[in-house]
Amino acid sequence: MLNQRAWNNCLNEVQEKIALEPQQFGRGQLYQGHEGWGILGQRPTLERLRHYRLAEWLPEQAKVLDIGCNIGLFGLELSPRIKEYYGFDNNPTLIDIARMLAEARGCKNCKFECTEFVDFFENRAGEKFDVIFSFAVHVWIGMLPNKYSEFLSGLLNPGGKLILESNRLDTNDKDFFSNSRFFTDTGLAVDLQGTLKDDGIIERGFYVFSKGPGA
């Protein structure tokens, strides 16, 4: 059972930490927010999950990877419904916050690590996952779309799901939808595609891809 006093103390500590260490993304507040937990942030987690229709297809006992996890709210929200979650980010402040939130909420199946994408690529690329989140990070990691699509497809178990979300469609990610061909070329199928403007400012695109059961 959640200790409300401990949770409130945790939220206060998080806000103090962000005030002392303003982040690149978030416009002065947290980038990720959670409408049900009192976490104010630029992007509301529950609304995003509804856009992706995740409740309709989340596999039972899934092993989940979150590339560029920020403060890990997707993992913490899904914790009761999945087997395990591994999120990594190259920002130590955000990983510290993710760990604080996970401890306060008792999410023992969520692991967070501060590491660069290249280190994950070199050290953990042999692992397999049932669900992969890649939210607006592909424009930063320095891998060509055809290589990134092959890499992510190779990480998925048969029957696995990938959510791929764009950065800004109007500026630095104009080719997002046309680049989806690289993912379907690997054998992934498009289950869902759409756009969202959950922060009321930036329009982003997204795909939900699936890997065939025999792939």
C-alpha positions as CSV (number, residue, x, y, z in Angstrom):
1,M,0.0,0.0,0.0
2,L,1.3,3.5,-0.9
3,N,2.5,5.6,2.0
4,Q,0.9,8.9,1.1
5,R,3.2,10.9,3.4
6,A,6.3,9.3,1.9
7,W,4.9,9.9,-1.6
8,N,4.2,13.6,-0.9
9,N,7.7,14.0,0.5
10,C,9.1,12.3,-2.6
11,L,7.3,14.7,-4.9
12,N,8.6,17.7,-2.9
13,E,12.1,16.4,-3.2
14,V,11.7,16.0,-6.9
15,Q,10.4,19.5,-7.4
16,E,13.3,20.9,-5.4
17,K,15.8,18.8,-7.5
18,I,14.3,20.2,-10.7
19,A,14.4,23.7,-9.4
20,L,18.1,23.4,-8.6
21,E,18.9,21.6,-11.9
22,P,16.7,22.9,-14.7
23,Q,16.5,20.5,-17.6
24,Q,16.9,20.9,-21.3
25,F,13.4,19.6,-21.9
26,G,10.3,20.5,-19.9
27,R,10.1,24.3,-20.2
28,G,11.1,24.8,-16.6
29,Q,9.2,21.8,-15.2
30,L,9.4,18.1,-15.5
31,Y,9.1,16.8,-19.1
32,Q,7.0,13.8,-18.1
33,G,4.0,14.3,-15.9
34,H,1.3,12.0,-14.4
35,E,-2.2,13.2,-14.1
36,G,-3.3,10.7,-11.5
37,W,-0.3,11.0,-9.2
38,G,0.1,14.8,-8.8
39,I,3.3,15.0,-10.9
40,L,3.2,18.1,-13.0
41,G,5.0,17.8,-16.3
42,Q,5.0,19.0,-19.9
43,R,3.7,15.6,-21.3
44,P,0.8,13.7,-19.5
45,T,1.6,10.0,-19.3
46,L,-2.0,8.7,-19.1
47,E,-3.1,10.7,-22.1
48,R,-0.2,9.4,-24.1
49,L,-1.0,5.8,-23.1
50,R,-4.6,6.3,-24.3
51,H,-3.4,7.6,-27.7
52,Y,-1.2,4.5,-28.1
53,R,-4.2,2.3,-27.0
54,L,-1.8,0.4,-24.9
55,A,-4.4,-1.1,-22.6
56,E,-5.8,-3.0,-25.7
57,W,-2.6,-4.8,-26.6
58,L,-0.1,-4.8,-23.7
59,P,1.0,-8.5,-23.4
60,E,0.7,-10.1,-20.0
61,Q,3.9,-10.5,-18.0
62,A,5.8,-8.4,-20.6
63,K,9.4,-7.5,-20.4
64,V,9.6,-3.8,-21.3
65,L,12.5,-1.6,-22.6
66,D,12.3,2.2,-22.5
67,I,15.0,3.9,-24.6
68,G,15.6,7.4,-23.2
69,C,13.2,6.8,-20.3
70,N,13.3,10.3,-18.7
71,I,11.9,9.9,-15.2
72,G,10.4,6.5,-16.0
73,L,6.7,7.2,-15.6
74,F,5.7,4.7,-18.3
75,G,7.4,1.9,-16.4
76,L,6.0,3.0,-13.0
77,E,2.4,3.3,-14.4
78,L,2.6,-0.2,-16.0
79,S,4.5,-1.8,-13.2
80,P,1.5,-3.8,-11.8
81,R,0.7,-5.2,-15.2
82,I,4.2,-6.3,-16.5
83,K,6.9,-8.7,-15.5
84,E,9.8,-6.2,-15.6
85,Y,10.9,-2.9,-17.0
86,Y,14.3,-1.6,-17.9
87,G,14.6,2.1,-18.7
88,F,17.8,4.0,-19.4
89,D,18.7,7.6,-20.0
90,N,22.0,9.5,-20.3
91,N,20.8,12.2,-17.8
92,P,21.8,11.2,-14.2
93,T,19.4,13.7,-12.6
94,L,16.4,12.1,-14.4
95,I,17.6,8.6,-13.4
96,D,17.9,9.7,-9.8
97,I,14.3,11.0,-9.9
98,A,13.1,7.8,-11.6
99,R,14.7,5.7,-8.8
100,M,13.2,8.0,-6.1
101,L,9.7,7.6,-7.6
102,A,10.0,3.9,-8.0
103,E,11.1,3.4,-4.4
104,A,8.3,5.6,-3.1
105,R,5.7,3.7,-5.1
106,G,7.2,0.3,-4.4
107,C,7.8,-0.6,-8.1
108,K,10.4,-3.3,-7.5
109,N,10.2,-4.6,-11.0
110,C,11.4,-1.4,-12.5
111,K,15.1,-0.9,-13.1
112,F,16.7,2.4,-14.1
113,E,20.2,2.9,-15.4
114,C,22.2,6.0,-16.5
115,T,24.0,5.1,-19.7
116,E,24.5,6.2,-23.2
117,F,22.7,4.6,-26.1
118,V,26.0,3.4,-27.6
119,D,26.9,1.5,-24.4
120,F,23.5,-0.2,-24.4
121,F,24.0,-1.0,-28.0
122,E,27.4,-2.6,-27.3
123,N,26.6,-4.3,-24.0
124,R,22.9,-5.4,-24.0
125,A,22.0,-5.7,-27.6
126,G,21.6,-9.5,-27.3
127,E,18.6,-9.2,-24.9
128,K,15.0,-9.6,-26.1
129,F,11.9,-7.6,-25.0
130,D,8.2,-7.9,-25.4
131,V,7.6,-4.2,-25.6
132,I,9.9,-1.4,-26.6
133,F,9.3,2.3,-26.1
134,S,11.3,4.7,-28.4
135,F,9.9,8.1,-27.7
136,A,11.4,11.0,-29.8
137,V,15.0,9.7,-29.3
138,H,15.9,8.5,-32.7
139,V,16.9,12.0,-33.9
140,W,19.5,12.2,-31.1
141,I,21.3,8.9,-31.0
142,G,23.3,9.1,-34.2
143,M,22.0,6.0,-36.0
144,L,20.6,6.0,-39.5
145,P,16.9,5.0,-39.7
146,N,17.6,1.8,-41.6
147,K,20.1,0.7,-38.9
148,Y,17.9,1.8,-36.0
149,S,14.9,-0.1,-37.4
150,E,17.0,-3.3,-37.8
151,F,18.4,-2.9,-34.2
152,L,14.9,-2.4,-32.6
153,S,13.4,-5.3,-34.6
154,G,16.2,-7.5,-33.5
155,L,15.4,-6.7,-29.8
156,L,11.8,-7.7,-30.1
157,N,10.5,-11.2,-29.1
158,P,8.1,-12.8,-31.6
159,G,4.7,-11.2,-31.0
160,G,6.4,-8.1,-29.5
161,K,5.3,-4.5,-29.8
162,L,7.2,-1.3,-30.6
163,I,5.9,2.2,-30.0
164,L,7.9,4.7,-32.0
165,E,7.2,8.4,-31.5
166,S,8.6,11.3,-33.4
167,N,10.2,14.5,-32.4
168,R,8.8,17.7,-34.0
169,L,7.1,16.9,-37.3
170,D,7.5,20.5,-38.4
171,T,11.2,20.9,-37.9
172,N,13.7,18.1,-37.1
173,D,11.6,15.0,-37.8
174,K,9.8,15.9,-41.1
175,D,10.6,12.4,-42.6
176,F,9.1,10.5,-39.7
177,F,6.2,8.9,-41.5
178,S,8.1,8.2,-44.7
179,N,10.9,6.5,-42.7
180,S,8.4,4.0,-41.4
181,R,9.2,1.9,-44.5
182,F,12.5,1.0,-42.8
183,F,10.6,-0.7,-40.0
184,T,8.2,-2.5,-42.2
185,D,11.2,-3.6,-44.3
186,T,12.4,-5.6,-41.3
187,G,9.1,-7.5,-41.2
188,L,7.3,-5.4,-38.6
189,A,3.6,-4.7,-39.2
190,V,1.9,-1.4,-38.5
191,D,-0.9,-1.9,-35.9
192,L,-1.6,1.8,-35.3
193,Q,-0.4,5.2,-36.5
194,G,-1.4,8.7,-35.6
195,T,-0.5,12.1,-34.3
196,L,-0.8,13.8,-30.9
197,K,-0.3,17.2,-29.4
198,D,-0.5,16.2,-25.7
199,D,1.4,19.3,-24.5
200,G,-0.8,21.6,-26.5
201,I,2.1,22.9,-28.5
202,I,4.2,20.3,-30.4
203,E,2.6,17.9,-32.9
204,R,4.2,14.5,-32.9
205,G,3.6,11.4,-34.9
206,F,3.6,7.8,-33.6
207,Y,3.5,4.2,-34.7
208,V,2.7,1.0,-32.9
209,F,4.5,-1.8,-34.7
210,S,4.2,-5.6,-34.1
211,K,6.5,-8.5,-34.8
212,G,4.9,-11.6,-36.1
213,P,4.6,-14.6,-33.8
214,G,6.9,-16.7,-36.1
215,A,9.4,-13.9,-36.8
